[in-house]
Each structure stands twice: as C-alpha cells, then as structure tokens.
Amino acid sequence: MENTIVKVENLSHRYASQWAVRDINFEIDSQGVVGLLGSNGAGKSTTMNIICGVLKQTKGEVFINGVNLKENPVEAKRNIGFMPQKLPLYLDFTVEEYLTYCADLRMVEKTQVKKAVNEALERCGVAHFRERLLRNLSGGYQQRVGIAQAIVHNPKFVVLDEPTNGLDPNQILEVRNLIKQIATDRAVLLSTHILTEVQATCREIKMIEEGQMVFSGTLEMFNNYIEPNTLVVTLDSPPLNEVLVNLEGIKSIEQLTPYRFRLGYDGEKKTAQKLAAAAVTNDWGLMELVVEKSSLDAVFARLSKKNNK
C-alpha cells in the first residue's frame, strides 16, 4: 500500500529459551496516532525496540517506508524518531545545544541543522526556552524537548513510549495536543498502558498480550469489542423500581439518582425500543435513554484474558 509507513511481517523474538513475541503482523499508515497497548511483560517493549532498530529480531521483517530495517538500518532509521520512557537528556545542555547534538546524531546535513532545530523548537513550543538548561525545565517542558528530539530530523514515523508519564493533568493535556498536532503529517506510535491516553489521542489500536497480537483495529472497534449490556434512562416521573425491572428484556436495576437508572438488559435493540415506548405510554416523562458502551478497562481485561467471567 502506498500510504503504509511501517510494515511488520511474522515478527518473533526470543530471549534465551523464552519467546517474547511470536508471529506478529501489522501495518501502520502514514499519518495519525496509533496506540500500542499491552500489560507488563506482554511483549510491547520488545516489539517497540525492534521497530525502532534498538533490538535485532530473531525472526521476521520490519519495513520502514519500504526499507528493510535489518538489511539497511541506517537508511530505515532516517525515517524513525524515538522518545523512550526514560528521556536521554543531558541536563547541563541548553535546549538548543541538546537539539543541535541530536540533529547531528540523526545525520541532518550540517547546512540544515540550525533550520531543523528551529523548526523542532517552534513546533514543540519550547523556542522561548532555547537558552535554558534542561535541568531547569519543568517535567512537562522536558517531555516537549523529548518529543522535539524525536522529530528534529523530520522522520515519517515517530515512536513515543509513555510520553505523559509523571505529568500533572494540565501538562498531560498539553502533551496530548502536541502529539495530535505532530501526527497531522506523520505516523505516531504511542506506547502506553493507560487507557485514557489511548481514548484521548489514538485513532487506531494495536494490542499485544503474551507475545501475540490480540487486537488490531480502530478505537471504535475496540470500544465495541464487548457488546453493550446496560441502558441508562432518565425519567421525570419514574414508576417503582419493580415496574422497570419487570419489563421484557430487563435483567437488573441500579438507581443512580431519584430520576436516573442503570438497567441491565439482554442486548437486544428492541428492548431499548420497548422501554422508550413504555415510558411514553405510561407518561413517565422520558428525558434521556442511552445505551452504554463497554468501558475501555472492560475491553482491556477481556483481551488480556484477565476477565474470568
């Protein structure tokens, strides 16, 4: 496919006698944020390190913009930007010195280094701190510099490992917005175990458990992986709880407020329709009726085989 920037084929890796990942296959398009999910020990970090060229796989192939990473690593890595969870910051450098150093490491042409650094500074919102020592930046601005070093050579594919880890709520929002902004013209792989991060930033999800790909699809597909089984209804003049729970298809009731109820149901569309019809017929004052989707946590638990129900 023309718009595919990353292609992973039959990827497997073994540490001693134990396989960390087995036969993983996926593709990533040329723009937007893709979430890489997985619990501790699932194989997420191994996969990410192989894709970034940090670790050489036991089997399989990785192509970055059509270039085989194992056969031509230097050329492939020109299109890879990587921000690890523990930022490789030299705290006694100024922001500008550090990004200049990173541009040199990424083999940016000498005549283009200053321009590349200025563009990364501006894009990541740290240009006004160019002369400040890295040790004197807040955690949020250090994360911004970490993202800046990952894009200073203008790669087509950027990998960010837990980019909001340790930040306060305001800093998290700022970094999320920055990630979405840089993903408008490149592919971003966001590695995280925090489901709210995925929900807030990603259009697509890849999930690895026990070394295998257990899910690959859109965020909406992930949300809908488990069928909805609750209805939330708000009634201006509600009947007794017994009346609601005895309606056809209704299995349980939880009263949230005097006027708002969560009803467990059989998942049939007609059950919601019958509830709405009953509310109108009996003049219960129907104000709202919502089919609740499964929470991301519930889907994660099911996919990672931690839900024993």
C-alpha positions in Angstrom: 0.0 0.0 0.0 1.3 3.5 -0.9 0.3 5.1 2.4 1.9 2.4 4.6 4.9 3.7 6.5 5.5 0.7 8.7 5.1 -3.0 7.8 5.8 -5.8 10.3 5.8 -9.4 8.9 6.0 -12.5 11.1 7.9 -10.8 13.8 9.3 -13.1 16.5 11.9 -12.6 19.2 13.3 -15.0 21.8 15.3 -14.3 24.9 17.3 -17.5 25.7 14.6 -20.2 25.6 11.6 -18.0 26.0 9.7 -16.3 23.2 8.8 -12.6 24.0 6.8 -12.1 20.8 5.6 -14.7 18.2 4.4 -14.1 14.6 3.3 -10.5 14.9 2.0 -8.9 11.7 0.6 -5.3 11.3 0.8 -2.2 9.2 0.8 1.5 10.2 -0.5 4.2 7.8 1.5 7.4 7.0 -0.3 9.7 9.5 -2.3 9.7 12.7 -1.7 8.3 16.2 -1.8 4.5 16.7 -1.8 3.2 20.3 0.3 0.2 21.2 -1.3 -1.4 24.3 -0.1 -4.2 26.4 0.3 -5.1 30.1 3.7 -5.6 31.7 5.6 -8.5 30.2 3.2 -8.7 27.2 5.9 -8.1 24.6 5.1 -4.5 23.9 8.6 -3.1 24.7 10.3 -5.8 22.7 8.1 -5.1 19.7 8.7 -1.3 20.0 12.5 -1.7 20.4 12.7 -3.9 17.3 10.7 -1.5 15.3 13.0 1.3 16.4 16.1 -0.6 15.5 17.3 -0.9 19.1 16.9 -4.7 19.1 17.5 -7.2 16.3 14.7 -9.7 16.0 15.1 -13.4 16.0 12.7 -13.9 13.0 10.6 -11.8 10.7 11.0 -8.5 8.9 10.3 -4.8 9.6 10.0 -2.3 6.8 10.1 1.5 7.4 8.9 3.4 4.4 9.6 0.4 2.3 13.2 -0.1 3.6 14.1 -3.3 5.3 15.3 -2.3 8.8 17.5 -5.3 9.3 19.2 -5.1 5.9 19.6 -1.4 5.6 19.3 0.0 9.2 20.9 3.5 8.5 18.5 4.3 5.7 15.5 3.0 7.6 16.4 4.9 10.7 16.4 8.2 8.8 12.6 7.9 9.0 12.3 6.8 12.7 12.1 9.2 15.7 12.1 7.6 19.1 11.3 9.0 22.6 12.0 6.4 25.2 10.2 6.4 28.6 13.4 7.5 30.3 14.4 10.6 28.4 18.1 10.7 27.3 18.5 14.3 28.4 21.9 15.9 29.1 20.8 18.2 31.9 23.8 20.5 31.6 23.0 21.3 28.0 20.7 24.2 27.0 17.6 23.1 25.0 19.2 24.4 21.7 22.5 22.7 22.4 20.8 19.4 23.1 18.6 19.5 19.9 21.7 20.5 17.8 23.5 17.5 19.2 20.5 15.2 18.4 20.3 16.6 14.9 24.0 15.7 14.4 23.4 12.2 15.7 20.5 11.8 13.3 22.8 12.8 10.4 21.0 16.0 9.5 23.1 17.9 6.9 25.3 20.5 8.5 23.8 23.3 6.5 20.3 22.3 7.6 20.9 21.7 11.3 20.1 25.2 12.5 16.8 25.2 10.5 15.9 21.8 11.7 16.5 22.7 15.3 14.5 26.0 15.0 11.6 24.1 13.4 11.5 21.5 16.2 11.7 24.2 18.9 8.8 26.1 17.4 6.7 23.0 16.7 7.1 21.7 20.3 6.5 25.1 21.9 10.0 25.4 23.5 11.6 28.1 21.4 11.4 30.6 24.3 13.4 28.2 26.4 16.2 27.6 23.8 18.9 29.1 26.1 17.6 27.4 29.3 19.4 24.5 30.8 17.5 21.2 30.6 17.8 20.7 34.3 15.8 23.9 34.9 12.8 22.9 32.8 9.6 21.5 34.3 8.6 17.9 33.7 6.1 19.0 31.0 8.7 21.0 29.1 11.3 18.2 29.4 8.7 15.9 27.7 8.3 18.5 25.0 12.0 18.6 24.4 11.9 14.8 24.3 9.4 14.9 21.5 11.4 17.7 19.8 14.5 15.4 19.6 12.3 12.7 18.1 11.2 14.9 15.3 14.3 17.1 14.7 15.3 15.1 11.6 11.8 15.2 10.3 11.1 11.5 10.3 8.0 9.9 8.8 7.4 7.6 11.8 7.7 8.6 15.5 7.5 6.2 18.5 6.7 7.7 21.9 7.0 5.5 25.0 4.7 6.6 27.8 5.0 10.3 26.9 2.7 11.6 29.6 4.2 9.5 32.4 4.7 11.5 35.6 3.0 14.7 34.4 0.3 16.7 36.1 -3.2 17.0 34.5 -2.5 20.3 32.7 0.8 19.1 31.4 -0.9 15.9 30.2 -3.4 17.9 28.1 -0.6 20.0 26.6 1.4 17.0 25.6 -1.6 15.2 24.2 -2.4 18.2 22.0 1.2 18.3 20.8 1.2 14.6 19.9 -2.0 15.0 17.9 -0.6 18.1 16.2 2.7 16.4 15.1 0.6 13.4 13.9 -1.1 15.5 11.2 1.8 14.9 8.8 3.5 11.7 10.1 2.6 8.4 11.8 3.0 8.3 15.6 3.0 5.1 17.6 2.1 5.8 21.2 3.1 3.0 23.6 1.1 3.1 26.8 -0.7 1.0 29.4 -3.0 4.0 30.3 -6.4 3.5 28.5 -7.4 7.2 28.9 -4.3 8.1 26.8 -5.5 5.9 24.0 -9.0 7.2 24.2 -7.8 10.8 24.1 -5.3 10.6 21.3 -5.5 7.5 19.2 -7.5 6.6 16.0 -6.3 3.0 15.9 -5.1 0.4 18.4 -2.7 -2.5 18.3 -2.7 -4.7 21.4 -0.2 -7.3 22.4 -0.7 -9.9 25.1 1.5 -12.9 25.9 3.7 -12.1 22.9 0.9 -12.2 20.3 -1.3 -9.6 18.7 -4.8 -9.9 20.2 -6.4 -6.8 18.7 -5.8 -4.5 15.7 -8.4 -2.0 14.7 -10.0 1.4 15.2 -10.8 2.9 18.6 -14.5 2.5 17.9 -14.0 -1.3 17.2 -12.1 -1.5 20.4 -14.9 0.2 22.3 -17.4 -2.1 20.8 -15.5 -5.3 21.3 -17.8 -6.4 24.1 -21.5 -5.9 23.4 -23.2 -3.2 25.4 -25.4 -4.7 28.2 -26.7 -1.6 30.1 -29.2 1.2 29.4 -29.1 4.4 31.3 -32.6 6.1 31.5 -33.7 9.4 33.0 -37.4 9.7 33.8 -39.2 12.8 35.0 -41.9 10.7 36.7 -40.4 7.3 37.2 -42.5 4.3 38.3 -41.5 1.9 41.1 -38.2 0.1 40.5 -40.2 -3.2 40.4 -42.1 -1.9 37.4 -38.9 -1.2 35.4 -37.1 -4.4 36.3 -40.2 -6.4 35.2 -40.2 -5.0 31.7 -39.4 -7.5 29.0 -35.6 -7.9 28.4 -34.6 -6.0 31.6 -32.4 -8.1 33.9 -31.4 -5.7 36.7 -31.7 -2.2 38.0 -29.4 0.3 39.7 -30.9 3.6 40.9 -28.3 6.3 40.3 -30.5 9.3 41.4 -34.2 9.7 42.1 -34.7 10.1 38.3 -31.9 8.2 36.7 -31.5 4.4 36.5 -29.0 2.0 35.0 -30.8 -1.1 33.7 -29.0 -4.4 32.8 -30.6 -5.8 29.7 -30.3 -8.6 27.1 -28.5 -6.5 24.5 -31.4 -6.5 22.1 -32.2 -3.3 20.3 -35.9 -3.9 20.6 -35.6 -3.9 24.4 -34.5 -0.3 24.4 -37.3 0.5 21.9 -39.9 -1.2 24.2 -38.6 0.7 27.2 -39.0 4.0 25.3 -42.5 3.0 24.2 -43.5 2.1 27.8 -42.2 5.4 29.1 -44.3 7.3 26.5 -47.4 5.1 27.0 -47.3 5.4 30.8 -46.3 9.1 30.9 -43.1 8.5 32.8 -41.5 11.7 31.3 -38.7 10.1 29.2 -35.8 12.7 29.3 -32.9 10.5 28.2 -32.1 6.9 27.1 -28.5 5.9 26.5 -27.0 2.6 25.5 -23.8 2.3 27.5 -20.7 1.0 25.7 -18.3 -1.2 27.5 -15.6 0.7 29.3 -12.1 0.6 27.8 -11.0 -1.2 31.0 -13.5 -4.0 30.5 -12.3 -4.5 26.9 -8.7 -4.5 28.0 -9.4 -7.0 30.7 -11.2 -9.3 28.2 -8.5 -9.0 25.6 -5.7 -9.6 28.1 -7.5 -12.7 29.5 -7.9 -11.2 32.9 -11.7 -11.3 32.9 -12.7 -14.8 34.1 -16.4 -14.2 33.7 
